[in-house]
Amino acid sequence: VAKTMSGPDGELEEFENAMTLVIQRGDAVQDTFFWRLVFRKNLTAEDQLIQFTTGYSFRAGLWVYLGYNNIEGDYNTQMGLFDDNDNVNIKVKYSF
């Protein structure tokens, strides 16, 4: 439920309730393979973001990441502005 309260200049400010869940297996610093799932749901506006990222180290200093972002919501919500902009991304990182 959204709450409203009076701001410093008398304006009404809106606060939103949100929930974030992060599940991760492995660590990108110490492990050869890791994955992470992030789920963020805005309980007030009914929009959500789901991110999945996985990474694999082929050898010391060389990482390949693969990710997926799923964005849903009404056009007038924070994440809903980006609805239908789901994407897959690939990143190659080399450190020396």
N, C-alpha and C positions, 0 to 999 in steps of 0.2 A: 504494500500500500504506500502510495506517495504521501509525503508529509510536506506541508508548506509552512513557512515561517517568515516573519518580516525581516528583511535584510537591513543593513546599516542606513540605507537611504529610503527606507519605507517600502521598497519593492518586495514582492513576494518571490521567494526562492523555492525551487522544487528539488527535492531529494528523491533519488530513485533507489530502490532495493535491488541488489544484484547478487548473484551467486556465482562463484568461480570454483571449478574443480580441476586439479592438476594431478595427473597420474604419470609417473616417469619410471622407466626401468633403465638402469645404467647411468653413466656420467660421461659427458663429452670430453672431460679432461683425463679421466683415468681408464676408461673402458674402450674396447675396440668397436663396440656396437651399443647404441642407445636408441630409445624412442620416448616420445613425450606426447601426451594427449591433454589438451586444454579445452575445457568446456566452460563458456561464460554465458549465463542466462540473465537477462534483465527481467526481473519479476514484475516490474511496474509496466514496462512498455511491451513486454512479450517479444523481444528480439533476442537473438543468440548468435554466438560465434563458436565454431568448433575448429580447432587447429590440431593437426597431426604432423609431427616432425620425426624423422628418423635419420640417423647418421651412422656412417661406417668409416673406420680408419683403415685404409689399405696398407699404410706403413707410417712410420713416425713422420708427422708433419703434413700428411695428405689425408684430408677428410672429404667425403661426399655426403651431402645432405639432400633429402627429399622431403617435401612438405606439401600439405593440402590444407586449404582454408575454405570453410563453408560458412557463409554469412546469410542470415535470414532475418526478416522483420518487415514491418509496415514501412512505407516510404517516409513517414514522418518521425521515425525513431533513429537513434544514433547509428546503429548497425544496419537498419533497414535501408538507409541511404545507399548502401553498397550491396543490397540484395541482388541476386543474379550476377554477382561478380566473383563467384567461387573460382579458385585458381589452384594450380599445381605449380610448385617451384622447385628448382634444382640449384644447388650451390656447391661449388668446388672450392675448397680452401687449402692452400698450401702455405705452410709456415716454415721459415728457415732462420 
